[in-house]
Amino acid sequence: MKKNIWIMNHYATDMYLDKSGRHYCFANNLIKKGYRVTIFCASTIHNSSEVIDIGQNKYMISSVDEIKFVFVKTSNYVANGKKRIKNMIDFYRNLFSTSKKYAELNGRPDTIIASSVHPLAWLAGYKISKKFNSKFIAETRDLWPETLVVMGKLSRNGIPARILYKLEKYIYKKADKLIFTFPGGKDYAENIGIDASKIRYINNGIDLDDYFSNKTEFIYNDDDLNSNGKYKILFTGSIGKANSIDRIINVASILKERGYINIIFLIFGDGPEKENLQKFVQSNQIENVKFKGKVQKKYIPDILSRGDLNLFCLEHLPDLFKYGLSPNKMFDYFASGHPIVSNVECGYDMLEKYNCGLTVKGGSAEALAEGILKFYNMPKEEYDIYCQNALKAARNFDFKVLTDKLEKVILED
């Protein structure tokens, strides 16, 4: 019989609802290979007031596509603050009693994969693995607290950061294997004294079968997307400070002032900065920026297929991005078969590796504008090569390929 795998990801709740995402895809592919897979996640949904109603119970089990999800009771929260911290602690504490009862009904795990963002999921996963004598794999999707330190939200020498760094190093040393979703994870781990032999790299990715099925089945009706006379630059994702949408607006203003009136920016998504940015665009008459609002993920393949260029934009944080990137939207962009312009100067640059886009100087609206104009003025034959390369990159990050990599880690001694 194949191994029993438990995946612990606090924020996998939306994967149950969307039937997509990293661990949903891993679980789905592993089950097809004969494994038993369970995903443990919170009863709350990140960045949403919605919850999974489990009543007065400490946990609830539900299945989708043969994947068992265990929803662990957690308190509600909305924004980042004390209530979110309490929510993290609830997940950590309630995992212990939940795992004990679940194992009594469904058997002990052979392997536990505990995934950050926050490190309490790691700590619970490690302690539970010791109890069941299971293999323990710690997966890092974001560096905590390094990300918070680089962004200036924590002092590197402050007590909270020092505690988190100590916990991080403890888990890295105790784990049987370490998975990083960005290629420079090995660099980071080695820099803090971790044995490189236990480190593996498995990036985020995309389910190409699902992507291309949705592309033909779910058509998004939009006048701007339907416009044949416009050069369409697309952004999808959260409209918050991290994605620097204000810089995209600056680029649009620069191109408008230069007379490129047929270049339009279509921004699909929602977030805390949207309302203020919309007001700024309206008051400054920047007509070449259109906020389209949040759309269901199933429409993204069709939307991206009807643009000319995809845009990737983040805050300029070179000390963090030197380890590489693993943004989910990047793989949607690859699968669209259109080039990408990025202002994220990073190590292990995938756009450079696959020659499917261009990375410009970070923090510069002028540089981003020039990068866009390079593709706008590019001969069709050269543009088509970038398109073909984007599709080749997408195939390397298909979750079938990534699951084979994960299976090797699971089976390693």
N, C-alpha and C positions, 0 to 999 in steps of 0.2 A: 504494500500500500504506500502511495506517495505521502509526503510529509504534510503535517498539519501546521499551517502558517497563520500567525496572528499579526495584523498590522495595526499599530496604534498611532492614530493621527487625529488630534483634537479637532481639526478643522475639515474633516472629510465628510461632514454632514451634507454639504451641498452636492457632493459626488453621488450620494444616494438619490437625491432629488433630480439631478441633471443627468444621471447615468453616464457620467464622463469624469475625467480627471485622472491624475497620475495613479493613485492607488486603486481606483475603480478599474482602470485598464490593466494594471498589473494583476489584480485579483481575477479579472475575467479571463485573461490569457493563461494564468497559472491553473485555474480550474479546468480549462480545456486540455491542459497537460496532465490532469489527474490529481492535482493537489486539492486539499481542503483549505479554504481561505476565509478568514473572518476579519472584518475591519471594525475597530473600536473607535468611536468618535463621540463628540459632545451632543447633548440633546438640543443645544442652541445652535443657531446658524450665524456665522461671522458676518458682520456688517448688515445685519437684518434684525427686525423685531420678531420675526417668525421663530417658532420653536417646534421641535418634535414632541408632541404631547405624550408623555409617558406616565401621566397621573402622579400618584404618590409613590410609584416604584423607584428603586435606585437605578434601574436600567430596563431597556426593552430591546427585544430582538426582532428584526424584520429582514426580509430577503428581497433582493432585486437581481434578476438575471443569475440566479443561483449563488450570488454573493451574500453571505450573512453580514449584516450590519448590527452592531451592538451600540445602542445609544445610551451613553452614560449620563446620569442626572447632573446637570450643571445649572447654576443660577443665571438669570438673565442679565444682559448688559447691552449697551448701545455703542458708546464711544470708548476710546482708550482712556483708562483711568482705574480707580480702585475697584470698581465693579468688574472690570475685565480681569484684573489680577485675581479677584475672588473666584471668578469663573474658571481660571486656570487651576487654582488650588482645588476647587471642587472636582474637576476632572481627575487630577492626580489622586486625591484621596479616595474617590469612589471607584477608581479602576481596580483597587485591590480586592474589595469585596465582590465586585462584579466579575472579575477574572476567576475568582475562586468558585463562584456559583456556576459560571459558564463552563468551566472545565469539568465540573461534576457531571454536567449534562452532555457535553460534546467532546470530552477528552482533552488531555493536556497538549500544549503546543510543542512542536519540535523546534520551531524557530519563531522568535519574536522580532519584528521590525518596528522599532519606535522612531517616529519621524518628528523632527522639530517642525513648527517654528520654535515654540518655547521649550526650554530644557526640562521642564517637569515631566513631559511625556517620556523623554529619555530615561529619567530617573525611575519613574514607575515601571517602564519596560524592563530596565535592568534588574530591579528588585524582584519583579514577578518572574523573570527568566531564571533567576537564582532559585526561587522557590520551586519551579517546575523542572529545573535542570535542563533548560532550553538554550539553544544557541541564541545569542543576542547580537542583533545588527542595529547600529545607530545610524540613522539617516539625517544628514544636514541639508536642509533646503535654504536656510538663511543663517548667516553667522550671528549668533547671539552670544555675548553682547556687542561684538565688533561693529555690527551695523548701527546699533544705537549710539555707540561711541563716535564713529565716523560722522554720523549725522548731527552730532552735538547734543543728543538727548541725554547722554550719560557722560560723566567725567571718567576718563580712563582709570584714574587713581582713586575714584570715589568708592565707598563701601559697596553699593549695589553692583557696580561693574566688577569689582574684585571678587565678590561672591560668585557672580555668574561665570567669570573666567575660570575660577577654581572648579565649579561644577562641570563646565564644559570639558576641561582637561581630565577630570576624574572619569567622566563617561567615555571619553575617547580612549583612555587607557584600559578601562574595564571591558569595552566592547570586543566581541570576537572579530567583527568586521565593521568597517566604517564606509558608508556610501555618501558621496558628495554629489549634488546635482549640478555643480559647476566644475570645470576642468582644473582650476587652480586650487581645489580643496586639498590636494596633496601638498602643495606649497605651504598653505596655511598651517596644516597639521604638523608638517615637519618643522616649521618655524617655532612651534611651541613644544617640540620634543616628543612627538608621537611617532611610533614605529610605522614607517612607510609601507611595510609589507602587508598591513591589514587594510590599506586604503583602496577603495574602488570608486570609479567615476561612472555614474549613470545619470545622464541629463534628463530634464523634462522632455516631453515629446508630444506626439500626436497619433490618434487613431485614424489612419488614412482611409480605411474602409468606411468608417463613420463619417469622416469629413466629406468625402466625395459623394456619398449617399445623400447627405444633407444638402450638398450643393445643388443637386438636381431636384430634390424633393421640396425644399423650403425656399421659395423665391420671395425676396423682400422688395416690395413696391416702393420706389422712391424717385421723385422727379429728377433730383440732382444726379443720382446714379444712372438714370436713364438718358441723361444729356450726352449727346454725341459730340457736342462742340466744346466740351470742357476737358481739361487735363486734371484728372481727379487724384488727389493725394489723400490717403485714408489713414486714420488713426483709430484704433479700438482699445478700450480699456478704461480704467478708473480716471476720473477727472479730479485729481488731487495734486498736492504740491510735489509729490515724488515724481510724477510724470511730466512736470514742467510744461503744462499746456499753455501757460503765459508766453513761453518762448516760441511755441508754434504760432501763436497769434502775432508775435513780433515779426516772425518770418513772413507770414501772410501780408502784413502791412508793408514790409520791405519790397516784396514782389509786386504788390499793387502800385507802390510809388514808382517802381521801375517800368510800369506799363504792361505787366504780364496779367492782363485782366481775365484771361481764359483759364488760369490756374486756380482751382478751388480746393479748399481743405474741408474734408468731411469728417467730423469727430463723432464717433459712436461710443457712447458710454455715459455714465453718471458719476457723481461724486460731490464732495463738499465744496469744491471750487467752481462748480458749473454755473451757479446763479450769478456770482460776481463777474465771472469771465464773460458770460452772455451779455450782461449789462455793459461791460467795457466795450465789447465788440459793437453793440448797438449804438452807444453814445459816441464812438469814434468812427462810425460808418465803415467798418471793415467788412465789406459785403462778401469777400471771398472766403470767409469762415462760416461754416454751418454746423451748429450743434444738433445732432440727430437724436440724442437721448439713448437710453439703455435699450438694447434689443436682446432677444433670446439667442443663446449661443448657436442654436441650430441654423440661424440665418447668416451667421458670420461667413461661412464659405461662399455663399452667393454674393454677399456684399463685397468681399475682398476680390472676387473674380471680376468685378465690374469697375475696379479702379485701375490706375496706371502705375502708382507708386505707393508703397507702404512706408509709414513713418514711425520710427522708434525714438522716443525721447525720454530722458531721465535727468534728474539733478546731476550736476557735475561732481562726482565723488570718486576720483581716481584711486584713492587709497583703498577703497572697497572693491571697485570694479577690476582691479588688477588681477583678481582671482578668476575672472570670467563671469559669464552670465547664464541664466537658465530661465528666462521669462517665457511663460506659456504662449503669449501672443506671438513670439518669434516663430514658432513652429506653424501656427496658423498662417502667418505671413509667408513662410517658405512654401507651404502647400498651395497658396494662391497662385503660385507660378509668376509672381511679379517681384521686381527688385525692392530692396529696402534701403532707405537712407536713415542713418542713425547718428545721434550726437553723443553716443556713449563710448568714450574712449576706454577700452578695456583690454585686459590680457586675454589671450586665447580667442581672438576676435573671429567669430564664426562667419561673418560677412566676408572677411578677408580670406579665410580658409577655403570657403566654397565659391568665392568670387560671385556672390549673388547679391551684392549691394555695396554700399559705401559708408564708411564711418568718418565723420568730420570732426573737427576740433570741438571738444566739449565746452559747453557754456557760452557758445558764440552763435547768435542768431544769424549773423552774416555768413558764417561758415555753413550753417544749415541751408540757408538760401542758395548758396553756390552749389552745394551738393545736389539740391533739387534741380537746379538749372542744368547741371551736367546730364542728368537723365532726360530732362525735357528737350534738350538739344541733341541728344544722342541719336546716331543713325539707327534705323530699325534693326539692321542685322546685328549690331552690337547689343542693343537692348534685348533682342530675342535670346542671345547667349546668356545674359543675366537671368532671364526668365527660366530657361532650361536648367541652369545651375541651382536656382531656388528649389525646383522640384526634386532635383537630385539630393539636395540637403535634407528635404523633408523625408525622403525615403530612409535616410540614415537614422532618423529619429522616430520612425514608426514604432509604436509600442510593442509590436510583435518582436522587433529587433531588440528593443530595450528589455523586454521580459526575458529573452534568452540570456542576456547579460545578468539579470537579477537571479535567474535560476542557477547560474554558475556560482554566484556568491553564496546562495543558499546551500549548495551541495559541497562547497569547499570545506576542508577540515579547519 
